[in-house]
């Protein structure tokens, strides 16, 4: 294995899939949107990854008015955090004597248990800023691989068993009784599909985790020399980072920042983050995991290090990253010099 060493002034981190792994919760949230709209969850999940919720909601929910969009984004991103927390809450509720009255959860129709996947809620997420890294959750077990099984893959298997198999109806005459029967069957099939989704969503631990190498990397970089630029809005971004023990740095550019004209794959988030830190983007390093984020970094002129934590290497090889590594454990950072003249020295194993 060879290595390359170079210098930079600052680091710009993407968040989801780069610092944190909340892919299971994000997929569950977009899966819920897809089910409500009668769309294929796998297709919606694939199409929305790495893009701002505001852009995705504008595409899939065009009926949302401009003045309603901020609230819609906040509600959707709170639902991600609710999905991330729901498995733990359900386990706690199953313990005799335990109580939980947290907001953001609603019973499914016909359910007597009170345990259900979260409904969209506008409840705000709490955050703390007691240091760069507080008490983090356990990182993903490297021996198990950085990527968790896809929600969409598991869900598609369950949906297949929910679809009706009887195709004989296509050979019958379309009388009024038959049309009524078809409508009833369609309604039953939709109910089965939603039930399959609910069952899968309830059964999976979608808690947010810190990714391998992230803690060490952040601890190596002096304050004021790194920022976060994410496609998540503030509710989700701050909630996800604090759940794994990362305090959002002073420069945290979120999707709802009104200074942004466009989100990734446009370079705007990284250019704004570099400017707020006081450095030329061309002297910065970006850590990214998604094709749209990698393209945004390349367009901004930074040095892009892509991590294969949410996508297979083959899916991101053609996006223009300068380096592709399995995760941040393949990158070391030290400092050289002091004060304003300090340089960050990166060694990338590839």
C-alpha positions as CSV (number, residue, x, y, z in Angstrom):
1,X,0.0,0.0,0.0
2,X,1.4,3.4,-1.0
3,X,0.8,6.8,0.7
4,X,0.7,10.4,-0.3
5,X,1.5,13.4,1.9
6,X,0.3,17.0,1.3
7,X,-0.5,20.2,3.2
8,X,-3.7,22.1,3.7
9,X,-5.0,25.0,5.8
10,X,-8.4,23.6,6.9
11,X,-10.8,20.7,6.7
12,X,-14.5,20.7,5.5
13,X,-16.4,17.7,6.6
14,X,-19.7,16.4,5.1
15,X,-21.8,14.9,7.9
16,X,-24.0,12.0,7.1
17,X,-22.1,9.1,5.8
18,X,-18.8,10.9,6.5
19,X,-18.8,11.7,10.2
20,X,-22.0,9.9,11.2
21,X,-23.9,6.9,10.0
22,X,-27.6,7.6,10.1
23,X,-28.3,6.0,6.7
24,X,-30.8,3.5,8.2
25,X,-32.9,6.3,9.8
26,X,-32.7,8.5,6.7
27,X,-33.8,5.6,4.5
28,X,-36.7,4.8,6.8
29,X,-37.8,8.5,6.7
30,X,-37.7,8.6,2.9
31,X,-39.3,5.2,2.8
32,X,-42.2,6.6,4.8
33,X,-42.5,9.5,2.4
34,X,-42.5,7.1,-0.6
35,X,-45.2,4.9,1.0
36,X,-47.4,7.8,1.7
37,X,-47.1,9.0,-2.0
38,X,-47.6,5.5,-3.4
39,X,-44.0,5.4,-4.8
40,X,-41.3,2.7,-4.7
41,X,-39.3,3.3,-1.5
42,X,-36.1,1.9,-3.1
43,X,-36.2,4.4,-5.9
44,X,-37.0,7.4,-3.7
45,X,-34.2,6.4,-1.3
46,X,-31.7,6.2,-4.1
47,X,-32.8,9.4,-5.7
48,X,-32.6,11.5,-2.5
49,X,-29.3,10.4,-1.0
50,X,-26.8,13.3,-0.5
51,X,-29.2,16.0,-1.5
52,X,-31.0,18.6,0.6
53,X,-34.3,17.7,2.0
54,X,-35.7,21.0,0.7
55,X,-34.8,20.0,-2.8
56,X,-36.1,16.5,-2.4
57,X,-39.4,17.7,-0.9
58,X,-39.8,20.3,-3.6
59,X,-39.6,17.5,-6.1
60,X,-41.7,14.9,-4.4
61,X,-44.1,17.2,-2.6
62,X,-44.7,20.1,-5.1
63,X,-47.9,21.0,-3.3
64,X,-45.8,22.4,-0.4
65,X,-45.9,26.2,-0.6
66,X,-42.8,28.3,-0.3
67,X,-43.8,29.7,3.1
68,X,-44.5,26.2,4.3
69,X,-41.2,24.6,3.3
70,X,-39.1,25.5,6.3
71,X,-41.6,23.8,8.6
72,X,-41.9,20.8,6.3
73,X,-38.1,20.3,6.2
74,X,-37.9,20.6,10.0
75,X,-40.7,18.1,10.4
76,X,-39.1,15.7,8.0
77,X,-35.7,15.9,9.5
78,X,-37.1,15.5,13.0
79,X,-38.7,12.3,11.8
80,X,-35.2,11.1,10.9
81,X,-34.1,11.6,14.5
82,X,-37.3,10.0,15.7
83,X,-36.6,6.9,13.6
84,X,-33.0,6.8,14.9
85,X,-34.3,6.8,18.5
86,X,-37.3,4.6,18.1
87,X,-35.7,1.2,18.4
88,X,-34.1,2.1,21.7
89,X,-37.4,3.6,22.9
90,X,-39.4,0.5,21.9
91,X,-36.9,-1.7,23.8
92,X,-37.2,0.5,26.8
93,X,-41.0,0.4,26.7
94,X,-40.8,-3.4,26.6
95,X,-39.1,-3.5,30.0
96,X,-41.6,-3.7,32.8
97,X,-41.9,-0.5,34.8
98,X,-40.2,1.7,32.1
99,X,-42.1,4.8,30.9
100,X,-41.7,7.0,28.0
101,X,-43.8,10.0,27.0
102,X,-41.5,11.4,24.3
103,X,-43.2,13.3,21.5
104,X,-42.9,12.4,17.9
105,X,-44.5,8.9,18.1
106,X,-48.0,8.0,17.1
107,X,-49.9,4.7,17.3
108,X,-50.7,2.9,14.1
109,X,-54.4,2.4,13.4
110,X,-55.6,-0.7,15.1
111,X,-52.5,-1.1,17.3
112,X,-53.0,-1.7,21.0
113,X,-49.4,-1.8,21.9
114,X,-48.6,1.9,21.6
115,X,-45.3,1.0,20.0
116,X,-45.0,2.3,16.5
117,X,-42.7,4.0,14.1
118,X,-42.6,7.8,14.4
119,X,-44.9,10.1,12.7
120,X,-43.6,13.3,11.2
121,X,-43.2,15.7,14.0
122,X,-42.0,19.3,14.3
123,X,-40.7,18.8,17.8
124,X,-37.3,20.4,18.1
125,X,-34.1,18.3,18.8
126,X,-31.9,19.2,21.7
127,X,-28.2,19.8,21.3
128,X,-25.2,20.5,23.5
129,X,-21.8,22.1,22.9
130,X,-19.7,20.9,25.8
131,X,-16.5,20.3,23.8
132,X,-15.4,19.1,20.4
133,X,-16.2,15.5,21.3
134,X,-18.4,14.7,24.3
135,X,-19.4,11.1,25.2
136,X,-19.7,9.4,21.8
137,X,-21.8,6.4,20.9
138,X,-19.9,3.3,19.9
139,X,-18.5,3.5,16.4
140,X,-19.5,0.9,13.8
141,X,-17.7,-2.3,14.4
142,X,-15.0,-2.4,11.7
143,X,-15.1,-6.2,11.5
144,X,-18.7,-5.9,10.5
145,X,-18.0,-3.4,7.7
146,X,-18.8,0.3,7.7
147,X,-22.0,0.0,5.7
148,X,-25.1,-1.3,7.4
149,X,-27.6,-3.4,5.4
150,X,-29.9,-1.3,3.2
151,X,-33.4,-0.6,4.5
152,X,-34.6,-0.6,0.9
153,X,-33.2,-4.0,0.2
154,X,-34.8,-5.6,3.3
155,X,-38.1,-3.7,2.6
156,X,-38.3,-4.8,-1.0
157,X,-38.2,-8.5,0.1
158,X,-41.1,-7.9,2.4
159,X,-43.1,-5.9,-0.1
160,X,-42.8,-8.7,-2.6
161,X,-44.7,-11.0,-0.3
162,X,-47.4,-8.3,0.2
163,X,-48.4,-8.0,-3.4
164,X,-51.4,-9.9,-4.8
165,X,-50.5,-13.0,-6.9
166,X,-53.9,-13.5,-8.6
167,X,-53.7,-12.3,-12.2
168,X,-56.9,-14.0,-13.4
169,X,-58.8,-10.7,-13.0
170,X,-57.3,-9.4,-16.2
171,X,-59.3,-12.0,-18.1
172,X,-62.6,-11.1,-16.7
173,X,-65.1,-8.6,-18.0
174,X,-65.0,-5.2,-16.3
175,X,-68.4,-5.1,-14.8
176,X,-69.3,-2.8,-11.9
177,X,-68.9,-5.6,-9.3
178,X,-65.5,-6.5,-10.7
179,X,-64.3,-2.9,-10.6
180,X,-65.4,-2.7,-7.0
181,X,-63.6,-5.9,-6.2
182,X,-60.5,-4.5,-7.8
183,X,-60.7,-1.4,-5.8
184,X,-61.0,-3.4,-2.6
185,X,-58.0,-5.6,-3.6
186,X,-55.9,-2.5,-4.4
187,X,-56.8,-1.0,-1.0
188,X,-55.9,-4.3,0.7
189,X,-52.6,-4.5,-1.1
190,X,-51.7,-0.9,-0.1
191,X,-52.5,-1.8,3.5
192,X,-50.3,-4.9,3.2
193,X,-47.5,-2.9,1.8
194,X,-47.7,-0.2,4.5
195,X,-47.9,-2.9,7.2
196,X,-44.8,-4.6,5.8
197,X,-43.0,-1.2,5.9
198,X,-44.1,-0.6,9.5
199,X,-43.0,-4.1,10.5
200,X,-39.5,-3.6,9.0
201,X,-39.2,-0.1,10.3
202,X,-40.0,-1.1,13.9
203,X,-37.7,-4.1,13.8
204,X,-34.4,-2.4,12.9
205,X,-31.9,-0.6,15.1
206,X,-31.4,2.6,13.2
207,X,-29.5,4.5,15.9
208,X,-27.0,7.1,14.7
209,X,-23.3,6.0,15.0
210,X,-20.0,7.7,14.7
211,X,-17.9,6.3,11.8
212,X,-14.5,4.7,12.2
213,X,-11.6,7.1,12.4
214,X,-13.7,10.2,12.9
215,X,-13.0,10.7,16.6
216,X,-9.2,10.5,16.1
217,X,-9.4,12.8,13.0
218,X,-11.3,15.5,14.8
219,X,-9.1,15.4,17.8
220,X,-6.0,16.0,15.5
221,X,-7.4,19.2,14.0
222,X,-7.1,22.5,16.0
223,X,-10.2,24.5,16.7
224,X,-10.9,27.0,13.9
225,X,-9.4,24.8,11.3
226,X,-12.4,22.6,10.5
227,X,-16.1,23.1,9.5
228,X,-19.1,21.0,8.6
229,X,-21.0,21.5,5.4
230,X,-24.0,19.2,5.2
231,X,-27.1,18.7,3.1
232,X,-29.0,18.2,6.3
233,X,-30.9,21.1,7.9
234,X,-30.1,22.3,11.3
235,X,-32.6,20.1,13.2
236,X,-31.1,16.9,11.7
237,X,-27.5,18.0,11.5
238,X,-27.2,19.2,15.1
239,X,-29.3,16.3,16.4
240,X,-27.2,13.7,14.6
241,X,-23.8,15.0,15.6
242,X,-24.7,15.5,19.3
243,X,-26.1,12.0,19.4
244,X,-22.7,10.5,18.7
245,X,-20.7,13.0,20.9
246,X,-19.6,15.5,18.2
247,X,-20.3,19.1,19.1
248,X,-21.1,21.0,15.9
249,X,-18.2,23.3,15.2
250,X,-18.8,27.1,15.2
251,X,-18.8,27.0,11.4
252,X,-21.5,24.5,10.6
253,X,-23.2,25.1,7.2
254,X,-26.6,23.4,7.0
255,X,-29.0,23.1,4.1
256,X,-31.4,25.8,5.5
257,X,-28.6,28.5,5.7
258,X,-30.2,31.4,3.9
259,X,-26.8,32.4,2.5
260,X,-26.8,29.4,0.2
261,X,-28.1,29.8,-3.3
262,X,-27.8,26.1,-4.1
263,X,-27.0,22.8,-2.3
264,X,-24.7,20.0,-3.4
265,X,-23.7,19.0,-6.1
266,X,-23.3,22.8,-6.4
267,X,-20.1,24.0,-4.7
268,X,-21.9,26.6,-2.6
269,X,-21.8,24.8,0.8
270,X,-18.1,24.2,0.7
271,X,-17.2,27.6,-0.6
272,X,-19.3,29.2,2.2
273,X,-17.7,27.0,4.9
274,X,-14.2,27.9,3.7
275,X,-15.0,31.6,3.6
276,X,-16.4,31.5,7.1
277,X,-13.2,29.8,8.4
278,X,-11.2,32.5,6.6
279,X,-9.4,30.2,4.1
280,X,-9.2,29.8,0.4
281,X,-11.2,26.7,-0.6
282,X,-8.3,25.7,-2.8
283,X,-6.2,25.2,0.4
284,X,-8.9,23.1,2.1
285,X,-9.6,19.3,2.2
286,X,-13.1,17.9,1.9
287,X,-14.1,14.6,3.3
288,X,-17.2,13.2,1.5
289,X,-19.1,10.0,0.9
290,X,-21.8,10.7,-1.7
291,X,-21.5,11.3,-5.5
292,X,-23.2,14.6,-5.2
293,X,-21.0,15.7,-2.3
294,X,-17.8,14.7,-4.1
295,X,-18.9,16.6,-7.2
296,X,-19.6,19.6,-5.0
297,X,-16.1,19.4,-3.5
298,X,-14.4,19.0,-6.9
299,X,-16.4,22.0,-8.2
300,X,-15.2,24.2,-5.2
301,X,-11.6,23.5,-6.0
302,X,-10.7,21.7,-2.8
303,X,-8.8,18.4,-2.4
304,X,-11.4,15.7,-2.0
305,X,-10.9,12.6,0.0
306,X,-13.8,10.2,-0.6
307,X,-14.7,7.6,2.0
308,X,-16.5,4.3,1.0
309,X,-18.8,4.3,4.0
310,X,-22.1,4.6,2.3
311,X,-21.3,3.7,-1.3
312,X,-19.3,1.0,-3.0
313,X,-16.0,2.2,-4.5
314,X,-17.3,1.6,-8.0
315,X,-20.2,4.0,-7.3
316,X,-17.9,7.0,-6.5
317,X,-14.8,6.3,-8.6
318,X,-15.9,8.5,-11.5
319,X,-16.9,11.5,-9.5
320,X,-13.5,13.2,-9.5
321,X,-12.2,12.6,-5.9
322,X,-8.5,13.0,-5.5
323,X,-8.3,10.1,-3.1
324,X,-10.7,7.2,-2.3
325,X,-10.2,5.4,1.0
326,X,-12.3,2.8,2.9
327,X,-12.8,5.2,5.9
328,X,-10.9,7.9,7.9
329,X,-8.6,5.4,9.5
330,X,-6.7,5.5,6.3
331,X,-5.9,9.2,6.7
332,X,-3.6,10.8,9.3
333,X,-3.4,14.5,10.1
334,X,-0.6,16.3,12.0
335,X,0.2,20.0,12.4
336,X,3.3,21.9,11.3
337,X,4.1,25.4,12.6
338,X,2.0,27.6,14.9
339,X,-0.5,30.4,14.8
340,X,-1.8,31.8,11.5
341,X,1.0,30.0,9.6
342,X,0.1,26.6,10.9
343,X,-0.3,23.9,8.2
344,X,-2.2,20.7,8.4
345,X,-0.2,17.7,7.1
346,X,-2.2,14.9,5.7
347,X,-1.0,11.4,4.9
348,X,-3.4,9.3,2.8
349,X,-2.9,5.5,2.5
350,X,-4.3,4.3,-0.8
